[in-house]
Amino acid sequence: MPLVSKEASAPAPAGGTATLVAPAAVRTGRPEPTPVRSRGELPTSWEVSEFAVPTGREESWRFTPVGRLAALFADEPATAELGWSAVVPDGVTISDVSRAQVRDLDVPAPADRAAVVAAAQAGTARRIDIPASLELTDPIRVDLVGESASGQARGHVLITAGPMSSATVVLAHTGASSYGQVVSILAGPGAQLTVVTVADWEDGAVHLAEHDVVIGRDATVRHIAVTLGGSIVRVATNATYAGPGGSFEGIGLYFADAGQHQEHRLFVDHEAPHCRSDVVYRGALQGEGAHAVWIGDVLIRAAAEGTHTYEINRNLLLSDGARADSVPNLEIETGEILGAGHASTTGRFDDEQLFYLQSRGLTEADARRLVVHAFFAELVGRIGVADLAESIMAAIDAELAGTMAGGA
């Protein structure tokens, strides 16, 4: 069966604007959320009191199973910690910084309840600092390991890349935990920074993360999100530009199995002129109740002349009972842009393609593996860390092997 797709592109409109309006909440007798005209109007704050506990009627939480997340919304001390280990090349420093020091660095304030609680209850932020002009060939690797999903852990990771530096940072999450997290990423002028976050949790783990990225003048940031395990994983990535000439590349791949909820939200706020953004996310889903959500919001403000942006999400349904929600959005406030567009495709596994491969002598398992490998190969190749790419494909192979063993 061919993919069902919806595509849209927006060459420079003649002074027009496009806005988003959140749908009205179902009337339940409780106050409805305040309507939002633009993604850029949503508040940010370091104060927990500025964010109500989500009900699921809010536009930004309507796909999320909020009823299972009360512990991570509660403004209460953490009851668990994640193990932390790091492999750090020469010249890089890791230190703990206070909340006051975080604010002095102009780190973006959190944009949702789970994130502000995580930042507040973490107390300090673990800072990974890459000095100016340092060029690293080996990645900075950080392993965060949970021991149990029964307690709530909180964490704030701050990555700072000095002007003209070049580095790759890998944040790997494994084990079991109920974890609220903020990752703040500041790339100085001319920096070349890649940040890879991997969520390969055990069954039952919950991970709510907000990643805030600031791209300096003429800097390039590649943000790569890989989600493979856990019961509920939600990663909200917000990218802003601190000066002209910046470039943001958002890459994501995910594999949702039976009963898993995996949600990826992106907001790229083009306020500075002559910047670029390119967002590509791909996901595969299998099993009853597997649910993936991708929301891609791009705002081109009136001052952001010369912007070029594109975003695309593709989902491959490997079995019945899986569901993918994909919502790309563009808001454009100026006609003086180079180009803007988005696309979204969702489709079932192609039985004809599978039959063709089997007719060439491949077993069904090998044929399915080949198709899924081809679906993910381009994005895995763009990670740029060979052993990590190999481990990701091995994890996907394990998921597929489990499917075949289960007779799906």
C-alpha positions in Angstrom: 0.0 0.0 0.0 1.5 3.4 -0.9 2.2 5.9 1.8 -0.5 8.4 2.7 1.2 11.7 2.6 0.5 15.4 3.1 2.9 18.0 2.0 3.0 21.8 2.0 5.5 24.4 1.0 5.4 28.1 1.5 7.5 30.3 -0.9 7.7 33.9 0.3 4.1 35.1 0.8 3.4 38.7 -0.1 3.3 40.2 3.3 0.8 37.6 4.6 0.9 35.8 8.0 -0.1 32.4 9.1 -1.2 31.7 12.7 -2.1 28.7 14.7 -5.1 28.6 17.0 -5.4 25.9 19.7 -8.6 23.9 19.4 -11.2 24.6 22.2 -11.0 22.1 25.0 -13.8 19.6 25.5 -16.3 21.3 27.9 -16.1 19.5 31.2 -17.1 22.3 33.5 -13.5 23.1 34.3 -11.7 26.3 33.0 -10.5 25.9 29.5 -6.9 26.7 28.5 -6.2 30.2 27.2 -6.3 30.1 23.4 -2.9 30.6 21.8 -2.6 32.4 18.5 1.1 31.6 17.9 3.6 29.0 19.2 5.8 32.0 20.0 3.3 33.2 22.6 3.7 30.2 24.9 5.3 31.3 28.2 8.7 30.4 29.6 9.8 30.8 33.3 12.1 29.6 36.0 9.2 29.7 38.5 7.1 26.5 39.0 4.1 28.6 40.0 3.9 30.0 36.4 2.8 26.6 35.0 -0.4 24.8 36.0 -0.4 21.0 36.2 -1.4 19.8 32.7 -4.8 18.2 32.2 -4.3 16.9 28.7 -6.7 19.6 27.2 -3.8 21.9 26.5 -2.5 22.0 22.9 1.0 21.1 24.0 -0.2 18.1 26.1 -3.2 16.8 24.1 -1.4 13.7 22.8 0.5 12.9 26.0 -0.9 10.4 28.6 -0.7 13.0 31.4 -2.6 10.9 33.9 0.4 8.7 34.2 2.8 11.6 34.9 1.6 13.2 38.1 4.8 12.5 40.0 6.9 14.3 37.5 4.6 17.3 37.5 4.7 17.6 41.3 7.0 20.2 42.8 8.6 17.9 45.2 12.2 16.8 45.9 13.6 14.0 43.9 13.5 10.6 45.5 16.0 8.9 43.2 19.2 9.7 41.3 20.7 8.5 38.0 24.1 7.1 37.9 26.5 9.4 35.9 29.7 8.5 34.2 31.6 10.4 31.5 34.4 10.0 29.0 35.9 13.5 28.5 38.6 14.5 26.0 41.4 16.8 27.2 40.4 20.4 27.4 36.7 19.8 28.3 35.6 20.4 31.9 32.6 19.2 33.8 31.3 21.0 36.9 28.2 21.7 38.9 26.8 25.3 38.6 24.1 26.9 40.7 20.7 28.2 39.4 22.0 31.7 39.7 25.0 30.9 37.6 22.7 29.3 35.0 20.7 32.4 34.7 23.8 34.6 34.4 24.7 32.6 31.3 21.3 33.6 29.7 20.1 30.0 29.5 16.6 29.8 28.1 13.9 29.4 30.8 11.8 26.2 30.8 8.7 26.1 28.7 6.5 23.5 30.4 5.6 22.2 33.9 7.7 19.1 33.8 10.8 21.0 32.7 10.5 23.8 35.3 10.0 21.2 38.1 13.0 19.3 36.9 15.2 22.4 36.8 14.0 23.6 40.2 14.3 20.2 42.0 17.7 19.4 40.4 19.1 22.4 42.3 22.3 22.6 40.3 23.1 22.0 36.7 25.9 19.7 35.5 27.8 21.8 33.0 29.9 20.4 30.2 32.1 23.2 28.9 34.0 23.1 25.6 36.4 26.0 25.5 36.7 28.5 22.6 38.6 27.2 19.5 38.9 23.6 20.9 38.4 21.1 18.1 37.6 17.6 19.3 37.9 14.5 17.1 36.6 12.1 19.8 33.0 12.5 21.2 32.2 13.5 24.8 30.3 10.6 26.2 27.9 10.7 29.2 26.1 7.7 30.5 23.0 8.3 32.7 21.8 5.0 34.2 18.6 4.5 36.3 18.2 1.8 38.8 14.5 1.8 39.4 11.3 3.4 37.9 9.7 3.6 41.4 11.2 6.9 42.4 11.4 10.3 40.7 14.8 11.6 39.4 15.5 15.2 38.2 18.3 16.5 36.2 19.7 19.6 34.4 22.5 19.2 31.9 24.1 22.4 30.5 26.3 22.2 27.4 28.3 25.3 26.5 30.5 25.4 23.3 32.8 28.4 23.1 33.3 30.4 19.9 34.9 28.6 17.0 34.9 25.2 18.9 34.0 21.9 17.3 32.6 18.9 19.3 30.2 16.0 19.6 28.4 15.3 22.9 26.5 11.9 23.4 24.0 11.6 26.2 23.0 8.0 26.6 20.0 7.0 28.9 19.6 3.4 30.0 18.2 1.4 32.9 14.9 2.1 34.6 13.8 5.5 35.9 11.1 8.1 36.2 13.1 11.0 35.0 12.4 14.7 34.5 15.2 16.5 32.6 16.3 19.8 31.1 19.2 20.0 28.6 20.4 23.5 27.8 22.7 23.9 24.8 24.5 27.1 24.1 26.7 27.3 21.0 28.9 30.4 20.7 29.7 32.3 17.5 31.1 30.1 14.8 30.8 26.9 16.9 30.2 23.5 15.3 28.3 21.4 17.8 26.6 18.0 17.6 24.5 16.8 20.5 23.1 13.2 20.4 20.6 12.1 23.0 19.7 8.4 23.2 16.8 7.0 25.2 17.3 3.3 25.3 15.4 2.7 28.6 14.1 -0.6 30.0 10.3 -1.3 29.9 8.4 0.8 32.4 10.7 3.8 32.4 9.3 7.3 32.0 11.4 10.2 30.6 10.2 13.8 30.1 12.8 16.0 28.6 13.1 19.6 27.4 16.1 20.5 25.2 16.7 24.2 24.7 19.2 25.1 22.0 20.7 28.6 21.4 22.6 28.9 18.1 25.2 31.7 18.0 26.1 33.9 15.1 27.4 31.8 12.2 27.2 28.7 14.4 26.0 25.2 13.4 24.2 22.9 15.8 23.1 19.4 15.0 20.6 17.9 17.5 20.0 14.2 17.1 17.3 12.4 19.2 17.2 8.6 19.2 14.3 6.9 21.1 14.2 3.2 21.4 12.9 2.1 24.8 10.8 3.1 27.8 7.1 3.2 28.6 6.7 7.0 28.0 9.4 9.1 26.4 8.7 12.8 25.5 11.5 15.0 24.2 10.6 18.7 23.5 13.3 20.5 21.6 13.3 24.3 21.3 15.8 26.1 19.0 16.5 29.8 18.9 19.1 32.0 17.2 21.4 34.5 19.0 22.6 36.1 15.7 22.4 35.9 11.9 24.0 33.1 9.9 23.1 30.3 12.3 22.2 26.8 11.2 20.1 24.2 13.0 19.8 20.6 12.0 17.2 18.5 13.9 17.5 14.7 13.3 15.4 12.1 15.0 14.7 8.4 14.8 12.5 6.3 17.0 11.1 2.7 17.2 8.0 2.3 19.2 6.9 -1.2 20.4 3.7 -2.5 21.9 2.4 -0.2 24.6 5.1 2.4 24.2 4.4 6.2 23.9 7.1 8.1 22.2 6.6 11.8 21.6 8.9 14.3 19.9 8.1 18.0 19.8 10.2 20.7 18.0 9.9 24.4 18.0 12.4 26.4 15.7 12.1 30.1 16.4 13.6 32.1 13.5 14.0 35.6 14.9 17.5 36.5 13.5 17.9 37.0 9.8 19.7 34.8 7.3 19.5 31.6 9.3 18.7 28.0 8.3 16.9 25.0 9.8 16.5 21.5 8.5 14.4 19.0 10.5 14.2 15.3 9.5 12.5 12.7 11.8 11.7 9.0 11.0 10.0 6.4 13.1 8.9 2.8 12.9 6.0 1.4 15.0 4.9 -2.2 15.8 2.6 -3.9 18.2 -0.8 -3.2 19.8 -0.9 0.3 21.4 2.4 1.5 20.0 2.0 5.3 19.7 4.3 7.9 18.2 3.7 11.6 18.2 5.7 14.2 16.2 4.9 17.9 16.3 7.1 20.2 14.3 6.5 24.0 14.8 8.5 26.6 12.8 8.0 30.3 13.4 9.6 32.8 11.0 9.3 36.2 12.7 9.0 39.5 10.8 12.7 40.3 11.4 13.9 36.9 10.1 14.5 37.9 6.5 16.5 35.5 4.3 15.3 32.4 6.3 15.4 29.0 4.7 13.7 26.2 6.6 12.3 22.7 5.8 10.9 19.9 8.1 9.7 16.4 7.3 8.5 13.5 9.3 8.0 9.9 8.1 6.4 7.0 9.9 6.4 3.3 9.0 3.7 1.1 10.5 5.0 -2.4 10.8 1.8 -4.0 12.2 -1.8 -3.5 13.1 -2.6 -1.7 16.3 0.1 1.0 16.0 -0.7 4.7 15.7 1.3 7.7 14.5 0.3 11.3 14.9 2.3 13.7 12.8 1.6 17.5 12.8 3.9 19.9 11.0 3.2 23.6 11.4 4.6 26.8 9.8 4.0 30.4 10.9 5.4 33.0 8.6 5.4 36.7 9.4 7.5 38.0 6.5 7.6 37.6 2.8 11.3 38.1 2.5 12.5 34.5 2.9 14.4 32.1 0.8 12.0 29.3 1.3 9.9 27.3 3.8 8.2 24.0 3.6 7.1 20.9 5.4 6.0 17.3 4.7 4.6 14.3 6.6 4.1 10.7 5.5 2.7 7.7 7.3 2.1 4.3 5.8 2.0 0.6 6.4 4.7 -1.9 5.7 4.6 -2.6 2.0 3.5 -6.3 1.5 4.3 -6.2 -2.2 7.9 -5.1 -1.4 8.2 -7.9 1.1 6.9 -10.4 -1.4 9.4 -9.2 -4.0 12.3 -9.6 -1.6 11.2 -13.0 -0.6 10.9 -14.0 -4.2 14.6 -13.3 -4.5 15.4 -15.8 -1.9 15.3 -13.8 1.4 13.5 -15.1 4.4 10.6 -13.0 5.7 12.7 -11.9 8.7 15.6 -10.9 6.5 13.3 -9.1 4.1 11.7 -7.1 6.9 15.1 -6.2 8.4 16.3 -5.0 5.0 13.4 -2.7 4.5 13.6 -1.2 8.0 17.4 -0.8 7.6 16.9 1.1 4.4 14.2 3.3 6.1 16.7 4.4 8.8 20.0 4.1 7.1 20.4 7.7 6.0 19.7 9.2 9.4 21.9 6.6 11.2 24.7 7.5 8.9 24.4 11.2 9.7 25.0 10.6 13.4 28.7 10.5 12.8 29.7 8.2 15.6 30.4 4.8 14.1 30.0 2.6 17.2 26.9 4.4 18.3 25.3 3.9 14.8 26.1 0.2 15.0 24.5 -0.1 18.4 21.4 1.7 17.3 20.9 -0.7 14.3 21.6 -3.7 16.6 18.8 -2.4 18.9 16.4 -2.1 16.0 17.4 -5.6 14.8 16.5 -6.9 18.3 13.1 -5.3 18.1 12.4 -6.9 14.8 13.6 -10.3 15.9 11.2 -10.0 18.8 8.4 -9.3 16.4 9.2 -12.3 14.3 9.5 -14.6 17.3 6.1 -13.4 18.5 4.5 -14.2 15.2 3.5 -10.6 14.4 
